[in-house]
Amino acid sequence: MTFPAPLRGVVPPVLTPLTPTGEVDTASLRRLTEHLVGAGVHGLFLLGSSGEAAYLTDAQRRTALKTAVAGAAGRVPVLAGVIETTTARVLDRAADAVRAGADALVATAPFYTRTHPVEIADHFRRVRAGAGVPLLAYDIPAAVHTKLPRDVVLGLAADGTLAGLKDSSGDEGSLRRLLVDPRRRAPGFSVLTGSELTVDGALLAGADGVVPGLGNVDAHGYVRLYEAAAAGDWAGARAEQDRLAALFSLTEAGDPARMGASSSALGAFKAAARLLGLIDCAATAAPQVPLDDTAVAHVRARLVTAGLL
């Protein structure tokens, strides 16, 4: 489909369901994709953090993306994460994504290697020129160890390099400053928050939408939140956000003595999706630690409290 400019609404970072042996479960991914589109989301983001892109082989990434593009069937745009260490490697993944039918790409700054803001800007320009489809920047310093400078992002928006920004920085003050900067109004440029917990505030401040990992579990809730905000019903948006914030506690299911926060959160999202019948298996990619029965029971309880089970 034609990529909307600017992109607005709810764009879940889609989980990558796996089989017990670690292969991409295409049947479950088709089912999850259909559920999300049916819930009224405005786009799908494949191969991000929630999609475990860093753990997947290139072949698995291609399989997941082709499956989602076929499932979306042009009803919503499909954004493909092309997350790699350096420009040349990103361009390889971008070529795969374009061949698979992605409508837009999402890339981080280069990582592992140390880069200067001038080099980061050049990186995005080369990716955009080489790929030939809209490109969004992904600001996730917890993983990349570089916070995208506001001047770089807005300069790239102004010259048409970037079609948007996915802000997963966790820096709400920085996001607010970007949203109120006059340069943020570059034609066709979207700002999407990656925070599940502060969507109402981000939308009130002028964000265009949200990319919520929890949207795999409760897409309808995030669509209701967005629609309430779009209608100016801020009390309704706040009430929905409060309910979703309570549901987000399912990400704390894992025992911190035996696993990290990422294993706990991704494991919880997948356990919830399995309990809801959206995927067949809650396996996460190695070496992430799987949730035990006690943790899964915690997830189930949160779903019950939220009215989803």
Summary of the structure (lengths in Angstrom):
residues: 309
radius of gyration: 18.1
end to end distance: 34.3
largest distance: 51.6
contacts: 1111
relative contact order: 0.13
helix: 50%
strand: 10%
